[in-house]
Amino acid sequence: MIEIKYRFNGDVSRDITVRLFDVKQARNDDHSAPWDIGVTITWGSEVAFNHPLAGADPLHAVELAAQFASKYIRGRAEDEGGTLEPPITP
């Protein structure tokens, strides 16, 4: 499991946690994206996202999950008018 922590600084500060875990082949090789990775994002006490994401191979699944998590928390921080510590570069 990979667990990465951020701090949201806005009107109300919150701890943000991104977890990437359980990479496994979930579908047969005929499928375009047979590999899954579990992704959980907590935003303060809220579970903001908790679903598997798919990829063509194990590292592709990890790459796509990291890109998704980065865009999600960066976008949500911007929507809520705050910043992340450490910052995420676009």
Residue pairs with C-beta under 8 A, 6 or more apart in sequence:
1 19
1 20
1 21
1 22
2 19
2 20
2 21
3 17
3 18
3 19
4 17
4 18
4 69
5 15
5 16
5 17
5 18
6 15
6 16
6 17
6 18
6 73
6 84
6 85
6 86
6 88
7 13
7 14
7 15
7 16
7 84
7 85
8 14
8 15
8 16
8 43
8 44
8 73
8 77
8 80
8 82
8 83
8 84
9 82
9 83
9 84
9 85
10 77
10 80
10 81
10 82
10 83
11 80
11 81
11 82
12 44
14 43
14 44
15 42
15 44
16 41
16 42
16 43
16 44
16 73
16 84
17 40
17 41
17 42
18 39
18 40
18 41
18 69
18 73
19 38
19 39
19 40
19 41
20 37
20 38
20 39
20 62
20 65
20 66
20 69
21 37
21 38
21 40
22 36
22 37
22 38
22 52
23 35
23 36
23 37
23 58
23 61
23 62
24 35
24 36
25 34
25 35
25 36
26 34
26 35
26 36
26 52
26 54
27 33
27 34
27 54
28 34
32 56
33 54
33 55
33 56
33 60
33 61
34 54
34 56
35 54
35 55
35 56
35 57
35 58
35 60
35 61
36 52
36 53
36 54
36 55
36 61
37 52
37 53
37 55
37 58
37 61
37 62
37 64
37 65
38 51
38 52
39 49
39 50
39 51
39 52
39 53
39 65
39 68
39 69
40 47
40 49
40 50
41 47
41 48
41 49
41 50
41 69
41 72
41 73
42 48
43 73
43 76
48 72
48 76
49 69
49 72
53 61
53 64
53 65
53 68
54 61
54 64
55 61
55 62
55 63
55 64
55 65
70 88
73 84
73 88
74 84
74 88
74 90
77 83
77 84
